[in-house]
Amino acid sequence: MQWRGYRDAIPFKIVAFTLFLFYVLSQSVYAGDISLTPAKLIIDMPEGYKKEPISVNITVKNNLAYDVDVRTKISNPPEFELTENHTFIPNLSWVKTTPSMFTIPAKGEVTFKVTVDIPDSEKQNCYNKSWEVWVSVSKIKGGFINVEPVTRLLIHTPPNPPSITEGIMKSLPLLAFLLTVFISIILAKIFIERKKKLYTYKNRYRNLQKPSYATERKSILYEDDIDKKIDQLLSRYNMRN
């Protein structure tokens, strides 16, 4: 009788376990339900560190028939999963996501931003480095099984610090431009000064060539005197005759 009761209880336990497993799976997030693209991103800095933080976009797609609330996470990959010749980033806080929490509509997708910002105080020690960081997305209200899709973010820092010669060579175009502007300003100033002097000399010469008011007045008075004397002589001549 005891064996029969135990045997009758086995199907019940199987059914209960099946229902429990179905519930757990229905509440979990699978890579097939939520996916990230691209699967791998590479950030290169061959020409040196950028003045501004570097940002890239990742798109997460919801293949489910209902909205899903998710959060992003930045983490180091397991050591055995590291890409060849890559290491862990010194500080995970150098990589941030915006936004870090959001809702993906049913059968929809959302794009979020991943920003890499290496502090200026650390850049000198981070040349010629290759880091791998994992960017993952997980369901906020997930079940016991929560499979997180991952994008591998490979970060390659500048190969070597710039030498003094390279710095000078990069600055040559700017220096040449500034020198050209400076010489142009000097030449323009010299040209304007010469023009002013020439104009001044011309005005002085013209003023010298013009008769003065006094000279003109004397000339007029002299002509008046001659006219008067001629009139006097003519009147005397008439009186004699």
C-alpha positions in Angstrom: 0.0 0.0 0.0 2.8 2.4 0.9 4.6 1.7 -2.4 1.4 2.2 -4.3 0.8 5.6 -2.6 4.4 6.6 -3.4 4.0 5.5 -7.0 0.7 7.5 -7.3 2.5 10.6 -5.9 5.2 10.5 -8.6 3.1 11.8 -11.5 1.9 14.6 -9.3 5.4 15.6 -8.4 6.4 15.5 -12.1 3.4 17.7 -13.0 4.2 20.1 -10.2 7.8 20.3 -11.2 6.9 20.8 -14.9 4.5 23.7 -14.0 7.1 25.3 -11.7 9.8 25.0 -14.5 7.4 26.5 -17.0 6.7 29.4 -14.7 10.4 30.0 -14.1 11.2 29.9 -17.8 8.3 32.2 -18.6 9.7 34.8 -16.3 13.3 34.6 -17.5 15.1 36.6 -20.2 16.7 34.6 -23.0 19.1 35.9 -25.6 16.5 34.9 -28.1 13.9 37.1 -26.4 16.1 40.1 -26.0 19.1 40.6 -28.3 21.9 43.2 -28.6 23.4 44.5 -31.8 26.2 44.6 -32.6 27.7 41.6 -30.8 31.1 43.3 -30.8 32.3 46.9 -30.8 35.8 48.2 -31.3 37.0 51.6 -30.2 40.4 52.6 -31.6 42.5 55.6 -30.9 45.4 55.5 -33.5 45.8 59.3 -33.5 45.9 59.8 -29.8 43.4 60.5 -27.1 40.3 62.4 -28.0 39.5 65.7 -26.3 35.9 64.5 -25.7 34.7 61.1 -24.4 34.1 58.5 -27.1 30.6 57.3 -27.5 29.1 54.3 -29.4 25.5 53.0 -29.8 24.1 49.6 -29.0 20.6 48.6 -30.0 18.5 46.2 -27.8 15.6 44.4 -29.4 12.6 43.0 -27.7 11.2 39.9 -29.5 8.5 39.3 -26.9 4.8 40.2 -27.2 4.9 42.5 -24.1 6.9 45.5 -22.9 10.1 44.7 -20.9 11.8 46.8 -18.3 15.6 46.4 -18.5 18.8 47.7 -17.0 22.2 47.8 -18.5 25.4 46.6 -16.8 29.1 47.1 -17.4 31.3 44.2 -16.2 34.5 42.4 -16.8 34.3 39.2 -18.8 35.3 35.9 -17.2 39.0 35.5 -17.6 38.7 32.4 -19.9 36.4 34.5 -22.2 38.8 37.3 -22.7 39.7 38.1 -26.3 43.3 37.2 -27.2 45.8 39.9 -26.2 43.2 41.8 -24.2 43.0 42.5 -20.4 40.6 43.9 -18.0 40.0 47.7 -17.9 41.6 49.3 -14.8 38.4 50.9 -13.7 34.9 49.9 -14.9 33.6 53.4 -14.0 35.4 54.7 -17.1 32.6 53.1 -19.1 29.0 54.3 -18.7 25.7 53.7 -20.4 23.0 56.3 -21.1 20.3 55.6 -20.1 21.0 52.8 -17.7 17.3 51.8 -17.3 14.6 51.9 -19.9 11.5 50.1 -21.2 11.5 48.2 -24.5 8.1 48.1 -26.2 6.7 44.8 -27.4 8.4 43.7 -30.6 10.3 47.0 -30.5 13.8 48.2 -30.0 15.7 50.9 -28.1 19.2 52.3 -28.7 21.4 53.4 -25.8 24.8 55.0 -25.7 28.0 53.6 -24.3 30.6 56.2 -23.4 34.3 55.6 -22.7 36.0 58.4 -20.7 39.5 57.8 -19.5 40.5 60.5 -16.9 43.2 62.9 -17.9 45.2 61.9 -14.9 45.3 58.3 -16.1 45.9 58.7 -19.8 49.7 58.9 -19.5 49.7 55.4 -17.9 47.3 53.8 -20.4 49.1 53.9 -23.7 49.3 50.8 -25.9 46.5 49.0 -24.0 43.8 46.6 -25.2 40.9 46.1 -22.8 37.7 44.1 -23.1 34.5 45.1 -21.3 31.1 43.4 -21.5 27.9 45.5 -21.9 24.9 43.5 -21.0 21.1 44.0 -20.6 18.9 42.2 -18.1 15.3 42.2 -17.3 14.5 44.1 -14.1 11.7 41.7 -13.1 13.3 38.5 -14.2 12.9 35.0 -12.9 15.5 32.7 -11.4 17.1 32.1 -14.8 18.1 35.4 -16.4 20.2 35.0 -19.5 21.8 38.3 -20.4 22.7 39.1 -24.0 26.2 40.7 -24.2 28.0 43.0 -26.5 31.8 42.7 -26.3 33.4 46.2 -26.2 37.1 46.2 -27.2 39.0 49.3 -26.3 42.4 50.0 -27.9 44.2 53.0 -26.5 46.8 55.1 -28.5 50.0 53.0 -29.3 52.5 55.5 -27.9 52.7 58.9 -26.4 53.5 61.6 -29.0 57.1 62.7 -29.1 58.3 66.3 -29.2 59.1 66.1 -32.9 55.7 64.7 -33.7 54.1 67.5 -31.7 56.0 70.1 -33.6 55.2 68.5 -37.0 51.5 68.4 -36.2 51.7 72.1 -35.2 53.6 73.2 -38.3 50.4 73.9 -40.4 49.0 76.1 -37.6 52.3 77.9 -37.1 52.6 78.6 -40.9 49.0 79.9 -40.9 49.7 82.2 -37.9 53.0 83.4 -39.5 51.2 84.2 -42.8 48.5 86.2 -41.0 51.1 88.1 -39.0 53.2 89.0 -42.1 50.0 90.1 -43.9 49.0 92.4 -41.1 52.5 94.0 -41.0 52.5 94.5 -44.8 49.1 96.0 -44.7 50.1 98.4 -41.9 53.2 99.5 -43.9 51.1 100.1 -47.0 48.5 102.2 -45.2 51.2 104.3 -43.5 52.9 105.0 -46.9 49.5 105.9 -48.4 48.9 108.4 -45.5 52.4 110.0 -46.0 51.9 110.3 -49.8 48.5 111.9 -49.3 50.0 114.4 -46.8 52.9 115.3 -49.1 50.5 115.9 -52.0 48.3 118.2 -49.9 51.3 120.2 -48.8 52.5 120.6 -52.4 49.1 121.7 -53.6 48.9 124.3 -50.8 52.3 125.7 -51.8 51.2 126.1 -55.4 48.0 128.0 -54.5 48.5 131.8 -54.1 47.7 133.2 -50.7 44.8 135.5 -50.0 47.2 138.4 -49.3 49.0 137.9 -52.6 45.7 137.8 -54.4 44.6 141.0 -52.6 47.8 142.9 -53.5 47.4 141.9 -57.1 43.9 143.2 -57.2 44.9 146.5 -55.5 47.8 146.9 -58.0 45.5 146.5 -60.9 43.1 149.1 -59.4 46.0 151.6 -59.0 47.0 151.2 -62.7 43.4 151.8 -63.8 43.2 155.0 -61.8 46.5 156.4 -63.1 45.4 155.7 -66.7 42.2 157.6 -66.0 44.1 160.5 -64.6 46.5 160.8 -67.5 43.6 160.6 -70.0 41.7 163.4 -68.2 44.8 165.7 -68.2 45.3 165.0 -71.8 41.8 166.0 -72.6 42.0 169.2 -70.6 45.1 170.4 -72.5 43.4 169.9 -75.8 
